[in-house]
Every structure is written in structure tokens, then in C-alpha cells.
């Protein structure tokens, strides 16, 4: 899953709604291998413009995505970035491991 997220980030896209519902397994027909797939890019956003300039830091933003898996900075109202996608993924790992979030 980390490599899938890394691929999105390499294309200058942040997902902004990382949650278990947006992670699916894709089985290739005729093969035994399965791949994780990241879906639902409805809230995705480019974090760099066409010139490669990073989006500016902003405060006072409303929550975007699923509150349960949102990062602490998103709850504080900060502009989302790659770190928030990774933090949401860490919460998913904890959720899968323990069955609940603290």
C-alpha cells in the first residue's frame, strides 16, 4: 500500500481520503497474484502545479475526507499534504492490527 501511495505522490497527487473502504484487492484473471489498488480519487488534489511549485501552506481549512482516519494536522485545519496521506495509512494499519482505533 505504501508503494501505491508513493506512486500517487510521484504524480503530484494527494489522495486526501485514505481509508479501508478505498483499498481493494485486484486479482488478475488466470493468475494467482493479487494487487492492492487505491480507489476513489474524488477528493484528490494536486500538491504541485504544472511548473512544479508546491501549494502554499494554509490554516483554517475544513476537514476533507473521513474524520476517523484523518491526520492530527487535518483536524487542526491545516492544508493536507503527503504526510497526511501517510498518517492516515498508519491509522489504517493500527485499525487492521487491533480492530479499533484508540
N, C-alpha and C positions, 0 to 999 in steps of 0.2 A: 504494500500500500504506500509505503514511503516513496518508492521509485515512481509510482503513478503520480503522486503529488509533485514529486520533483520534476517530472515531465511537464506537468501543467505550469509550474513555476518557470521552467526554462522557456516557455512560450509567453511569458509575461502575464500570466493569468492567475488570479487568486480565486479559489472556489467560493469561499465565504459561507458555505453551508455543509461542512463536513459532519456527517452523522451516519450511523449504521444503515439507515434506510437508503443512503446514496452510494452504498458499496455493494456490488453484486458480483457473483461468480459467473464467468462466461466459459462454457465448455465448448471446445471446438468439435465439430462433427467428425466422427471417425477417429478421434484421438483421445487419449486418456488424460492429457494435460488440461488444466483449468487455469484461467487467469482472473485476477481481480480487476474489476472495471469500476471506475468512478463515474457516476451519472448525475444528472440534474444540475446543469450549469446555468439555471435560471437566475441565480444571484451572483454569478461570476462577474469579475471586473478585471480590466487590465490595470496592472500597477505601474506600467511604464508606457509612455506614449510612443508614437511612431519614431520619434527622434531618440528614444532610449532614456528620456528624462523620467525619473521616479515621481510618482504622485506625491503631492505635499502632505505633510502630517497635519491632521485636523483633530480637533476635540469637539465634544458636544454632538457626536453622531448618535443616531438612534440605533438600537440593536437590529442587526441584519443577520438572518439565519435562525438556527434553533438555539434557544437560550440554554438548554440542558448541556450542550456540547460547546458552547461559545467560550472563548478565552476570557480571562480576567480583564484584559485591556478592552475587549469589546463591551463588556459590562460597564466599564468606566467611561465609555463613549468615545474611545479613540478610533481613528481610521484603521480599518483592517488591513493586514499585510500578510506576507508569507508566514511569519511567526505564528499568527493566529490560526492559520490552517494546520500547522504542525501541532500547536497546543490542543486543538480540537481532536486531532488524530490521537494524541496521547490520552485524552479523556476517553476516547473510544476503546483504546487498549485496556485501560483500567476497567471500563464497563464490561468488556468481554471477559476479562480475567476474574472480576469479583461478582459480576451480575448486577451491581448497583454502583452509583457514584456517591462518594462521600459528601 
